[in-house]
Amino acid sequence: MNRNLYLFDFDGTLTSKDTLFDFLKFSFPKTYNFNYLIFTPLFVVSKLKLIDAGKVKEKFISKFMKGLSVSEIDNLAQNYFEQNHQTLINKKANDYIKQISNYNDKFIVSASVDFWVKPFADYYGMGLICTKAKFDEQGIFTGIFATKNCNYEEKKVRIEQEIDLTFYDEIISFGDTKGDEAMFSISTKSNFRYFN
């Protein structure tokens, strides 16, 4: 029997929308619009690749969450998952993941930050490779990332660091943007916008 590895991008592949903005808007409804407005010029400049998108994302998330404890963030993430997962996850993706035999391994590989993606990975029994938040010794979010932004080439780097690919007969990946091309390059079968 073949042992397969399944790699799933998260935003726009498994989900119907970008979860960074959705999670922050859901969790911080009173301050979200004001902060988003302040950051709009930076989002535009990062889209034009004039500044690093990962750094803009780090600063934006920090604006809301710096200084929160692990348990406070876990509560926000769990609440977001419980209230939104049924409408957020693409039905075709949900059905596909649930029919993968436990003999095979499956991972979410995402540029999104671990704290709000982890409840989704746990729910589906999946491993998680993503951008990680940095906490201090007291378990307080420092406002910066512990890893590089897990997108483009970094997806490939992290997959190769965290998974022994020689263990698998097939590597089957799913993505929806140019940010997934490096992940596709190490796959035996790539699926672009498969669930859309």
Rosetta blueprint (number, residue, H / E / L):
1 M L
2 N L
3 R L
4 N E
5 L E
6 Y E
7 L E
8 F E
9 D L
10 F L
11 D L
12 G L
13 T L
14 L L
15 T E
16 S L
17 K L
18 D L
19 T H
20 L H
21 F H
22 D H
23 F H
24 L H
25 K H
26 F H
27 S H
28 F L
29 P L
30 K L
31 T L
32 Y H
33 N H
34 F H
35 N H
36 Y H
37 L H
38 I H
39 F H
40 T H
41 P H
42 L H
43 F H
44 V H
45 V H
46 S H
47 K H
48 L L
49 K L
50 L L
51 I L
52 D L
53 A H
54 G H
55 K H
56 V H
57 K H
58 E H
59 K H
60 F H
61 I H
62 S H
63 K H
64 F H
65 M H
66 K L
67 G L
68 L L
69 S E
70 V H
71 S H
72 E H
73 I H
74 D H
75 N H
76 L H
77 A H
78 Q H
79 N H
80 Y H
81 F H
82 E H
83 Q H
84 N H
85 H H
86 Q H
87 T H
88 L H
89 I E
90 N L
91 K H
92 K H
93 A H
94 N H
95 D H
96 Y H
97 I H
98 K H
99 Q L
100 I L
101 S L
102 N L
103 Y L
104 N L
105 D E
106 K E
107 F E
108 I E
109 V E
110 S E
111 A E
112 S E
113 V E
114 D H
115 F H
116 W H
117 V H
118 K H
119 P H
120 F H
121 A H
122 D H
123 Y H
124 Y H
125 G L
126 M L
127 G E
128 L E
129 I E
130 C E
131 T E
132 K L
133 A E
134 K E
135 F E
136 D L
137 E L
138 Q L
139 G L
140 I E
141 F E
142 T E
143 G E
144 I E
145 F E
146 A L
147 T L
148 K L
149 N L
150 C L
151 N L
152 Y L
153 E H
154 E H
155 K H
156 K H
157 V H
158 R H
159 I H
160 E H
161 Q H
162 E H
163 I L
164 D L
165 L H
166 T H
167 F H
168 Y L
169 D L
170 E E
171 I E
172 I E
173 S E
174 F E
175 G E
176 D L
177 T L
178 K H
179 G H
180 D H
181 E H
182 A H
183 M H
184 F H
185 S H
186 I L
187 S L
188 T L
189 K E
190 S E
191 N E
192 F E
193 R L
194 Y L
195 F L
196 N L
